[in-house]
Amino acid sequence: MSKWFEWRIDFEGQKLSEIISQVTIVLFAVIGFVYGFLNQDLLATMYIYFGGIIFTSILTLPPWPIYNKHPVQWLPEISEKDVK
């Protein structure tokens, strides 16, 4: 798997991943609640919610390339003669 993924995400990617996870989990929770309430089915509510958790995990846990579009630019290394 290391051939396919870089296994790093940048700070903007972390922010995007957090937003996606929060929105999708809340969305699936609301959909599950409404569906379960209308059909009086708690099990369906839980299935929809846990399906949302799995879907969110697939979207946010692997380091997809979309999460590494703004890599951190480190400062160049300073040698001993540049310090003095």
KOLFI-323548 format. One record per atom (N, C-alpha, C, CB): residue number from 1; atom name; x, y, z. Coordinates in nm, 3 decimals, always signed. Glycine has a CB too. Layout:
<fitor NUM,'CA',<X,Y,Z>>
...
END
This chain:
<fitor 1,'N',<+0.081,-0.120,+0.000>>
<fitor 1,'CA',<+0.000,+0.000,+0.000>>
<fitor 1,'C',<+0.085,+0.126,+0.000>>
<fitor 1,'CB',<-0.092,+0.000,+0.118>>
<fitor 2,'N',<+0.208,+0.116,+0.046>>
<fitor 2,'CA',<+0.292,+0.235,+0.052>>
<fitor 2,'C',<+0.326,+0.287,-0.088>>
<fitor 2,'CB',<+0.419,+0.206,+0.128>>
<fitor 3,'N',<+0.308,+0.203,-0.190>>
<fitor 3,'CA',<+0.331,+0.249,-0.328>>
<fitor 3,'C',<+0.222,+0.346,-0.372>>
<fitor 3,'CB',<+0.337,+0.130,-0.424>>
<fitor 4,'N',<+0.102,+0.328,-0.320>>
<fitor 4,'CA',<-0.013,+0.407,-0.365>>
<fitor 4,'C',<-0.032,+0.535,-0.287>>
<fitor 4,'CB',<-0.138,+0.324,-0.356>>
<fitor 5,'N',<+0.007,+0.536,-0.161>>
<fitor 5,'CA',<-0.017,+0.652,-0.076>>
<fitor 5,'C',<+0.114,+0.709,-0.026>>
<fitor 5,'CB',<-0.107,+0.614,+0.042>>
<fitor 6,'N',<+0.117,+0.839,-0.006>>
<fitor 6,'CA',<+0.234,+0.904,+0.050>>
<fitor 6,'C',<+0.231,+0.898,+0.203>>
<fitor 6,'CB',<+0.243,+1.050,+0.003>>
<fitor 7,'N',<+0.117,+0.874,+0.262>>
<fitor 7,'CA',<+0.096,+0.861,+0.406>>
<fitor 7,'C',<+0.119,+0.991,+0.481>>
<fitor 7,'CB',<+0.187,+0.755,+0.461>>
<fitor 8,'N',<+0.105,+1.103,+0.413>>
<fitor 8,'CA',<+0.115,+1.232,+0.479>>
<fitor 8,'C',<+0.000,+1.319,+0.432>>
<fitor 8,'CB',<+0.251,+1.300,+0.449>>
<fitor 9,'N',<-0.047,+1.401,+0.524>>
<fitor 9,'CA',<-0.141,+1.506,+0.485>>
<fitor 9,'C',<-0.092,+1.636,+0.548>>
<fitor 9,'CB',<-0.289,+1.471,+0.529>>
<fitor 10,'N',<-0.121,+1.746,+0.480>>
<fitor 10,'CA',<-0.075,+1.875,+0.530>>
<fitor 10,'C',<-0.180,+1.935,+0.624>>
<fitor 10,'CB',<-0.046,+1.971,+0.413>>
<fitor 11,'N',<-0.151,+2.054,+0.674>>
<fitor 11,'CA',<-0.240,+2.117,+0.771>>
<fitor 11,'C',<-0.375,+2.153,+0.709>>
<fitor 11,'CB',<-0.175,+2.241,+0.829>>
<fitor 12,'N',<-0.374,+2.201,+0.586>>
<fitor 12,'CA',<-0.500,+2.231,+0.518>>
<fitor 12,'C',<-0.580,+2.103,+0.494>>
<fitor 12,'CB',<-0.474,+2.305,+0.383>>
<fitor 13,'N',<-0.511,+1.995,+0.463>>
<fitor 13,'CA',<-0.576,+1.866,+0.444>>
<fitor 13,'C',<-0.638,+1.815,+0.573>>
<fitor 13,'CB',<-0.478,+1.765,+0.391>>
<fitor 14,'N',<-0.572,+1.840,+0.686>>
<fitor 14,'CA',<-0.629,+1.802,+0.815>>
<fitor 14,'C',<-0.757,+1.879,+0.842>>
<fitor 14,'CB',<-0.527,+1.827,+0.928>>
<fitor 15,'N',<-0.755,+2.008,+0.809>>
<fitor 15,'CA',<-0.874,+2.090,+0.829>>
<fitor 15,'C',<-0.988,+2.043,+0.740>>
<fitor 15,'CB',<-0.843,+2.238,+0.801>>
<fitor 16,'N',<-0.957,+2.014,+0.614>>
<fitor 16,'CA',<-1.058,+1.964,+0.521>>
<fitor 16,'C',<-1.114,+1.830,+0.567>>
<fitor 16,'CB',<-1.000,+1.952,+0.381>>
<fitor 17,'N',<-1.027,+1.742,+0.613>>
<fitor 17,'CA',<-1.069,+1.611,+0.662>>
<fitor 17,'C',<-1.162,+1.625,+0.783>>
<fitor 17,'CB',<-0.948,+1.526,+0.698>>
<fitor 18,'N',<-1.131,+1.717,+0.872>>
<fitor 18,'CA',<-1.214,+1.738,+0.989>>
<fitor 18,'C',<-1.352,+1.793,+0.950>>
<fitor 18,'CB',<-1.146,+1.834,+1.087>>
<fitor 19,'N',<-1.355,+1.887,+0.857>>
<fitor 19,'CA',<-1.483,+1.942,+0.812>>
<fitor 19,'C',<-1.568,+1.835,+0.746>>
<fitor 19,'CB',<-1.460,+2.059,+0.714>>
<fitor 20,'N',<-1.506,+1.756,+0.658>>
<fitor 20,'CA',<-1.579,+1.649,+0.590>>
<fitor 20,'C',<-1.634,+1.549,+0.691>>
<fitor 20,'CB',<-1.488,+1.577,+0.488>>
<fitor 21,'N',<-1.553,+1.511,+0.789>>
<fitor 21,'CA',<-1.599,+1.412,+0.886>>
<fitor 21,'C',<-1.712,+1.466,+0.971>>
<fitor 21,'CB',<-1.483,+1.368,+0.975>>
<fitor 22,'N',<-1.703,+1.590,+1.015>>
<fitor 22,'CA',<-1.810,+1.647,+1.097>>
<fitor 22,'C',<-1.940,+1.659,+1.020>>
<fitor 22,'CB',<-1.768,+1.783,+1.151>>
<fitor 23,'N',<-1.931,+1.708,+0.897>>
<fitor 23,'CA',<-2.053,+1.728,+0.817>>
<fitor 23,'C',<-2.119,+1.595,+0.783>>
<fitor 23,'CB',<-2.020,+1.804,+0.688>>
<fitor 24,'N',<-2.041,+1.496,+0.740>>
<fitor 24,'CA',<-2.102,+1.369,+0.700>>
<fitor 24,'C',<-2.158,+1.293,+0.819>>
<fitor 24,'CB',<-2.000,+1.282,+0.628>>
<fitor 25,'N',<-2.091,+1.296,+0.934>>
<fitor 25,'CA',<-2.145,+1.226,+1.051>>
<fitor 25,'C',<-2.275,+1.291,+1.097>>
<fitor 25,'CB',<-2.042,+1.225,+1.165>>
<fitor 26,'N',<-2.279,+1.423,+1.103>>
<fitor 26,'CA',<-2.402,+1.491,+1.144>>
<fitor 26,'C',<-2.512,+1.468,+1.041>>
<fitor 26,'CB',<-2.377,+1.642,+1.162>>
<fitor 27,'N',<-2.478,+1.471,+0.913>>
<fitor 27,'CA',<-2.578,+1.448,+0.808>>
<fitor 27,'C',<-2.639,+1.309,+0.820>>
<fitor 27,'CB',<-2.514,+1.466,+0.670>>
<fitor 28,'N',<-2.556,+1.207,+0.837>>
<fitor 28,'CA',<-2.609,+1.072,+0.851>>
<fitor 28,'C',<-2.686,+1.055,+0.981>>
<fitor 28,'CB',<-2.495,+0.971,+0.845>>
<fitor 29,'N',<-2.646,+1.124,+1.087>>
<fitor 29,'CA',<-2.720,+1.117,+1.213>>
<fitor 29,'C',<-2.860,+1.176,+1.197>>
<fitor 29,'CB',<-2.643,+1.190,+1.325>>
<fitor 30,'N',<-2.869,+1.290,+1.130>>
<fitor 30,'CA',<-2.999,+1.354,+1.108>>
<fitor 30,'C',<-3.087,+1.268,+1.018>>
<fitor 30,'CB',<-2.982,+1.495,+1.048>>
<fitor 31,'N',<-3.030,+1.218,+0.909>>
<fitor 31,'CA',<-3.106,+1.132,+0.817>>
<fitor 31,'C',<-3.153,+1.007,+0.890>>
<fitor 31,'CB',<-3.021,+1.093,+0.694>>
<fitor 32,'N',<-3.065,+0.946,+0.967>>
<fitor 32,'CA',<-3.103,+0.826,+1.042>>
<fitor 32,'C',<-3.210,+0.854,+1.145>>
<fitor 32,'CB',<-2.982,+0.768,+1.111>>
<fitor 33,'N',<-3.200,+0.967,+1.215>>
<fitor 33,'CA',<-3.301,+1.002,+1.314>>
<fitor 33,'C',<-3.437,+1.025,+1.250>>
<fitor 33,'CB',<-3.258,+1.125,+1.391>>
<fitor 34,'N',<-3.439,+1.102,+1.142>>
<fitor 34,'CA',<-3.566,+1.132,+1.075>>
<fitor 34,'C',<-3.629,+1.004,+1.020>>
<fitor 34,'CB',<-3.546,+1.234,+0.962>>
<fitor 35,'N',<-3.549,+0.922,+0.954>>
<fitor 35,'CA',<-3.601,+0.796,+0.899>>
<fitor 35,'C',<-3.652,+0.705,+1.011>>
<fitor 35,'CB',<-3.492,+0.724,+0.817>>
<fitor 36,'N',<-3.573,+0.692,+1.116>>
<fitor 36,'CA',<-3.614,+0.606,+1.227>>
<fitor 36,'C',<-3.736,+0.659,+1.299>>
<fitor 36,'CB',<-3.501,+0.592,+1.325>>
<fitor 37,'N',<-3.747,+0.791,+1.312>>
<fitor 37,'CA',<-3.863,+0.850,+1.378>>
<fitor 37,'C',<-3.989,+0.830,+1.296>>
<fitor 37,'CB',<-3.840,+0.998,+1.403>>
<fitor 38,'N',<-3.979,+0.854,+1.165>>
<fitor 38,'CA',<-4.097,+0.839,+1.080>>
<fitor 38,'C',<-4.143,+0.694,+1.071>>
<fitor 38,'CB',<-4.068,+0.891,+0.941>>
<fitor 39,'N',<-4.050,+0.600,+1.072>>
<fitor 39,'CA',<-4.086,+0.458,+1.062>>
<fitor 39,'C',<-4.089,+0.388,+1.197>>
<fitor 39,'CB',<-3.989,+0.388,+0.970>>
<fitor 40,'N',<-4.061,+0.460,+1.304>>
<fitor 40,'CA',<-4.056,+0.403,+1.438>>
<fitor 40,'C',<-3.966,+0.279,+1.441>>
<fitor 40,'CB',<-4.197,+0.367,+1.487>>
<fitor 41,'N',<-3.844,+0.296,+1.390>>
<fitor 41,'CA',<-3.750,+0.184,+1.377>>
<fitor 41,'C',<-3.612,+0.229,+1.426>>
<fitor 41,'CB',<-3.744,+0.133,+1.230>>
<fitor 42,'N',<-3.581,+0.194,+1.550>>
<fitor 42,'CA',<-3.452,+0.232,+1.607>>
<fitor 42,'C',<-3.337,+0.160,+1.539>>
<fitor 42,'CB',<-3.451,+0.204,+1.756>>
<fitor 43,'N',<-3.357,+0.036,+1.499>>
<fitor 43,'CA',<-3.251,-0.041,+1.435>>
<fitor 43,'C',<-3.210,+0.023,+1.301>>
<fitor 43,'CB',<-3.297,-0.186,+1.413>>
<fitor 44,'N',<-3.308,+0.072,+1.226>>
<fitor 44,'CA',<-3.277,+0.139,+1.099>>
<fitor 44,'C',<-3.197,+0.267,+1.125>>
<fitor 44,'CB',<-3.407,+0.172,+1.021>>
<fitor 45,'N',<-3.232,+0.338,+1.232>>
<fitor 45,'CA',<-3.157,+0.458,+1.269>>
<fitor 45,'C',<-3.011,+0.425,+1.296>>
<fitor 45,'CB',<-3.220,+0.524,+1.392>>
<fitor 46,'N',<-2.989,+0.317,+1.370>>
<fitor 46,'CA',<-2.851,+0.278,+1.402>>
<fitor 46,'C',<-2.776,+0.231,+1.278>>
<fitor 46,'CB',<-2.851,+0.167,+1.508>>
<fitor 47,'N',<-2.843,+0.157,+1.190>>
<fitor 47,'CA',<-2.778,+0.112,+1.066>>
<fitor 47,'C',<-2.737,+0.230,+0.979>>
<fitor 47,'CB',<-2.872,+0.019,+0.987>>
<fitor 48,'N',<-2.825,+0.328,+0.967>>
<fitor 48,'CA',<-2.793,+0.447,+0.886>>
<fitor 48,'C',<-2.677,+0.524,+0.948>>
<fitor 48,'CB',<-2.917,+0.538,+0.872>>
<fitor 49,'N',<-2.681,+0.540,+1.079>>
<fitor 49,'CA',<-2.574,+0.613,+1.148>>
<fitor 49,'C',<-2.440,+0.540,+1.135>>
<fitor 49,'CB',<-2.609,+0.632,+1.296>>
<fitor 50,'N',<-2.439,+0.411,+1.160>>
<fitor 50,'CA',<-2.313,+0.336,+1.151>>
<fitor 50,'C',<-2.265,+0.325,+1.006>>
<fitor 50,'CB',<-2.329,+0.196,+1.210>>
<fitor 51,'N',<-2.357,+0.322,+0.912>>
<fitor 51,'CA',<-2.318,+0.329,+0.771>>
<fitor 51,'C',<-2.249,+0.461,+0.741>>
<fitor 51,'CB',<-2.440,+0.310,+0.680>>
<fitor 52,'N',<-2.298,+0.568,+0.802>>
<fitor 52,'CA',<-2.235,+0.699,+0.787>>
<fitor 52,'C',<-2.096,+0.703,+0.848>>
<fitor 52,'CB',<-2.320,+0.805,+0.849>>
<fitor 53,'N',<-2.079,+0.636,+0.960>>
<fitor 53,'CA',<-1.946,+0.629,+1.022>>
<fitor 53,'C',<-1.848,+0.557,+0.930>>
<fitor 53,'CB',<-1.954,+0.557,+1.160>>
<fitor 54,'N',<-1.891,+0.445,+0.872>>
<fitor 54,'CA',<-1.805,+0.370,+0.781>>
<fitor 54,'C',<-1.774,+0.453,+0.656>>
<fitor 54,'CB',<-1.872,+0.237,+0.740>>
<fitor 55,'N',<-1.876,+0.519,+0.600>>
<fitor 55,'CA',<-1.857,+0.604,+0.483>>
<fitor 55,'C',<-1.759,+0.717,+0.513>>
<fitor 55,'CB',<-1.992,+0.661,+0.436>>
<fitor 56,'N',<-1.775,+0.780,+0.628>>
<fitor 56,'CA',<-1.686,+0.889,+0.669>>
<fitor 56,'C',<-1.543,+0.838,+0.688>>
<fitor 56,'CB',<-1.736,+0.954,+0.798>>
<fitor 57,'N',<-1.530,+0.720,+0.743>>
<fitor 57,'CA',<-1.396,+0.662,+0.761>>
<fitor 57,'C',<-1.328,+0.638,+0.628>>
<fitor 57,'CB',<-1.406,+0.531,+0.840>>
<fitor 58,'N',<-1.404,+0.591,+0.530>>
<fitor 58,'CA',<-1.346,+0.568,+0.397>>
<fitor 58,'C',<-1.305,+0.701,+0.333>>
<fitor 58,'CB',<-1.448,+0.495,+0.306>>
<fitor 59,'N',<-1.382,+0.806,+0.359>>
<fitor 59,'CA',<-1.348,+0.937,+0.302>>
<fitor 59,'C',<-1.229,+1.004,+0.369>>
<fitor 59,'CB',<-1.468,+1.029,+0.312>>
<fitor 60,'N',<-1.215,+0.986,+0.499>>
<fitor 60,'CA',<-1.119,+1.069,+0.571>>
<fitor 60,'C',<-0.996,+0.997,+0.626>>
<fitor 60,'CB',<-1.187,+1.134,+0.682>>
<fitor 61,'N',<-1.002,+0.868,+0.649>>
<fitor 61,'CA',<-0.887,+0.801,+0.710>>
<fitor 61,'C',<-0.771,+0.775,+0.614>>
<fitor 61,'CB',<-0.931,+0.672,+0.768>>
<fitor 62,'N',<-0.793,+0.726,+0.493>>
<fitor 62,'CA',<-0.677,+0.710,+0.405>>
<fitor 62,'C',<-0.621,+0.847,+0.364>>
<fitor 62,'CB',<-0.714,+0.628,+0.279>>
<fitor 63,'N',<-0.493,+0.857,+0.344>>
<fitor 63,'CA',<-0.434,+0.986,+0.304>>
<fitor 63,'C',<-0.452,+1.012,+0.154>>
<fitor 63,'CB',<-0.285,+0.989,+0.340>>
<fitor 64,'N',<-0.574,+1.042,+0.114>>
<fitor 64,'CA',<-0.601,+1.069,-0.027>>
<fitor 64,'C',<-0.520,+1.189,-0.074>>
<fitor 64,'CB',<-0.753,+1.093,-0.050>>
<fitor 65,'N',<-0.486,+1.196,-0.203>>
<fitor 65,'CA',<-0.406,+1.309,-0.254>>
<fitor 65,'C',<-0.472,+1.446,-0.233>>
<fitor 65,'CB',<-0.380,+1.291,-0.402>>
<fitor 66,'N',<-0.603,+1.450,-0.220>>
<fitor 66,'CA',<-0.670,+1.578,-0.197>>
<fitor 66,'C',<-0.628,+1.641,-0.064>>
<fitor 66,'CB',<-0.822,+1.560,-0.200>>
<fitor 67,'N',<-0.580,+1.559,+0.029>>
<fitor 67,'CA',<-0.539,+1.608,+0.160>>
<fitor 67,'C',<-0.393,+1.653,+0.164>>
<fitor 67,'CB',<-0.562,+1.502,+0.264>>
<fitor 68,'N',<-0.323,+1.649,+0.053>>
<fitor 68,'CA',<-0.183,+1.690,+0.051>>
<fitor 68,'C',<-0.156,+1.787,-0.065>>
<fitor 68,'CB',<-0.091,+1.567,+0.040>>
<fitor 69,'N',<-0.247,+1.879,-0.087>>
<fitor 69,'CA',<-0.230,+1.976,-0.195>>
<fitor 69,'C',<-0.144,+2.096,-0.155>>
<fitor 69,'CB',<-0.365,+2.024,-0.242>>
<fitor 70,'N',<-0.127,+2.118,-0.025>>
<fitor 70,'CA',<-0.049,+2.231,+0.024>>
<fitor 70,'C',<+0.061,+2.181,+0.117>>
<fitor 70,'CB',<-0.140,+2.334,+0.097>>
<fitor 71,'N',<+0.164,+2.115,+0.063>>
<fitor 71,'CA',<+0.268,+2.061,+0.151>>
<fitor 71,'C',<+0.343,+2.172,+0.225>>
<fitor 71,'CB',<+0.367,+1.975,+0.070>>
<fitor 72,'N',<+0.392,+2.138,+0.340>>
<fitor 72,'CA',<+0.465,+2.234,+0.423>>
<fitor 72,'C',<+0.600,+2.263,+0.359>>
<fitor 72,'CB',<+0.484,+2.180,+0.568>>
<fitor 73,'N',<+0.630,+2.392,+0.343>>
<fitor 73,'CA',<+0.759,+2.434,+0.289>>
<fitor 73,'C',<+0.851,+2.468,+0.406>>
<fitor 73,'CB',<+0.744,+2.557,+0.191>>
<fitor 74,'N',<+0.947,+2.382,+0.432>>
<fitor 74,'CA',<+1.039,+2.404,+0.542>>
<fitor 74,'C',<+1.148,+2.504,+0.502>>
<fitor 74,'CB',<+1.103,+2.270,+0.586>>
<fitor 75,'N',<+1.203,+2.571,+0.601>>
<fitor 75,'CA',<+1.313,+2.664,+0.576>>
<fitor 75,'C',<+1.437,+2.585,+0.538>>
<fitor 75,'CB',<+1.340,+2.753,+0.699>>
<fitor 76,'N',<+1.525,+2.644,+0.457>>
<fitor 76,'CA',<+1.649,+2.572,+0.422>>
<fitor 76,'C',<+1.737,+2.555,+0.546>>
<fitor 76,'CB',<+1.726,+2.646,+0.310>>
<fitor 77,'N',<+1.820,+2.454,+0.542>>
<fitor 77,'CA',<+1.910,+2.426,+0.654>>
<fitor 77,'C',<+2.019,+2.533,+0.661>>
<fitor 77,'CB',<+1.973,+2.286,+0.640>>
<fitor 78,'N',<+2.047,+2.577,+0.781>>
<fitor 78,'CA',<+2.150,+2.679,+0.801>>
<fitor 78,'C',<+2.279,+2.608,+0.842>>
<fitor 78,'CB',<+2.107,+2.784,+0.910>>
<fitor 79,'N',<+2.386,+2.638,+0.770>>
<fitor 79,'CA',<+2.515,+2.577,+0.804>>
<fitor 79,'C',<+2.584,+2.658,+0.913>>
<fitor 79,'CB',<+2.606,+2.567,+0.678>>
<fitor 80,'N',<+2.690,+2.604,+0.968>>
<fitor 80,'CA',<+2.764,+2.670,+1.077>>
<fitor 80,'C',<+2.825,+2.804,+1.033>>
<fitor 80,'CB',<+2.874,+2.578,+1.128>>
<fitor 81,'N',<+2.873,+2.812,+0.911>>
<fitor 81,'CA',<+2.937,+2.937,+0.867>>
<fitor 81,'C',<+2.834,+3.047,+0.841>>
<fitor 81,'CB',<+3.021,+2.912,+0.741>>
<fitor 82,'N',<+2.709,+3.010,+0.812>>
<fitor 82,'CA',<+2.605,+3.111,+0.792>>
<fitor 82,'C',<+2.558,+3.171,+0.924>>
<fitor 82,'CB',<+2.486,+3.050,+0.720>>
<fitor 83,'N',<+2.577,+3.102,+1.034>>
<fitor 83,'CA',<+2.532,+3.150,+1.164>>
<fitor 83,'C',<+2.619,+3.265,+1.213>>
<fitor 83,'CB',<+2.533,+3.037,+1.267>>
<fitor 84,'N',<+2.748,+3.262,+1.188>>
<fitor 84,'CA',<+2.841,+3.365,+1.239>>
<fitor 84,'C',<+2.849,+3.485,+1.153>>
<fitor 84,'CB',<+2.977,+3.310,+1.253>>
END
